[in-house]
Amino acid sequence: MTRHELFQLIQQKQSFLCVGLDTDIELIPPHLLDYEDPIYEFNKAIIDATIDLAVAYKPNLAFYESKGVAGWKSLEKTMKYLQQWEGKVFTIADAKRGDIGNTSKMYAKTFFDHLGFDSVTVAPYMGEDSVSPFLDYYGKWVIVLGLTSNKGSTDFQFLESEGKMLHEHVILKTQQWANPDQLMFVIGATHPEAFHRIRKLAPDNFYLVPGVGAQGGDLDAVAENGCNDHCGLLINSTRQIIYASKGKDFAEAARQAALQNQTAMKKYI
Amino acid sequence: MTRHELFQLIQQKQSFLCVGLDTDIELIPPHLLDYEDPIYEFNKAIIDATIDLAVAYKPNLAFYESKGVAGWKSLEKTMKYLQQWEGKVFTIADAKRGDIGNTSKMYAKTFFDHLGFDSVTVAPYMGEDSVSPFLDYYGKWVIVLGLTSNKGSTDFQFLESEGKMLHEHVILKTQQWANPDQLMFVIGATHPEAFHRIRKLAPDNFYLVPGVGAQGGDLDAVAENGCNDHCGLLINSTRQIIYASKGKDFAEAARQAALQNQTAMKKYI
């Protein structure tokens, strides 16, 4: 999907909501456990209930891998299910990979060729050859960790060198490797004060923004400081949406939570 | 496995060799393609041929994931096969994971509980809560990326802040979270000049050292500068060993290559 197509999608849906699919067998409604593949049934219901309100879905790889072969199958089926909306939804493999060239190439093959994702999150620590193999796929995206939403983001990401903080170095340097049609950044909603500053360093890139909801980030604070002229944001919400109810009404409750987000987003588009 | 047990194993085998299992269906001997699971057959033969010469095996997750469910099965079977040498071999999931706390917890479950690895490689960019969930497993290890072997290691890892380079900050800070009984560092053999300096910062930790062989690192240069009083090194070799021959003699050729490494290592133990 091109950047222009992504912006069109955002305009059509009047939303820049990304729904995180961190599907945990221990947190889904108990009645789903009767199905052969509860994880997949849950994802399908969440997707059906939110597809007109969300522009993106973000399965978190850890939750699938922890179930081994069964989890991998649930993920493959979820991605296949999403294919019916190809071009109408943006998919993110939240995998935070990054390795030497020949290995990153294998990860690119996994997420783009095999699973059919539009994008993958990548950790920048290992530098250019860990990121560039993902750029060989036209229309596919790399989402590099810039300033993350978690407490540990303060351990290294704010270290200052040559007048810039580490996450600023990452944001500037990676733009030498990829243009904004293939490169997004993860910028956590828990640092709302940073968006204005970071926008100056990466004016045209989309930012994937985790941390709204359960982690305490505020949608309005992010949108006010983070939007650019083609929106430029994908704000993720996970637990607030997918676990809005643990009863049989979980999909309807997810829809209501997504609607609340979408309503709040409209005015920024 | 405790640090003491690992050192005992090194003394018994007179080796600190780690064999990388980056098993690529396109690079294994063609006659194996007749088997139901060629990847597993290859791994089994390599393990059988080198088990008395190698203290560690390091499957590279990317190579298994790129084959989807089939690849995951090959990995599970390989790990199960290695179980017969439990306590006699150290296993490393080369996965370079790292995410927010609840997600790192899932990865720990995957690699330690589900697959039964002794250790997993972790990227440090996201800080403490991305590393600490792996430490909740007694006798299991986190191997944090310090100074990696690839070209891109120069992009961020040498940035200087407060008189220290980023990889030095990582090596010092992570030692506040874990002791040398659970914490190793990845230090690339392509930076032999760095070992002497890094030993002063992390005197007691084991280092996992990639980059010998195909990537150009030199075993002697690493061992001379990197060993401590309980060895303190696991030197990885992958392509030089597992692809020593592409014929039917691949396992015997792998053994010869491993033997060459082990012979060179003896004098440092």
Interface residues (C-beta under 8 A of the other chain):
Chain A: D22 N60 A62 F63 E65 S66 K67 G68 V69 W72 K73 E76 D94 K96 R97 G98 D99 I100 G101 N102 T103 S104 M106 Y107 K109 T110 H114 L115 A123 P124 Y125 M126 G127 E128 D129 S130 V131 L145 T148 S149 N150 K151 G152 S153 T154 D155 F156 Q157 L159 E160 S161 E162 L166 H169 V170 K173 P210 Q215
Chain B: D22 N60 A62 F63 E65 S66 K67 G68 V69 W72 K73 E76 D94 K96 R97 G98 D99 I100 G101 N102 T103 S104 M106 Y107 K109 T110 H114 L115 A123 P124 Y125 M126 G127 E128 D129 S130 V131 L145 T148 S149 N150 K151 G152 S153 T154 D155 F156 Q157 L159 E160 S161 E162 L166 H169 V170 K173 P210 Q215
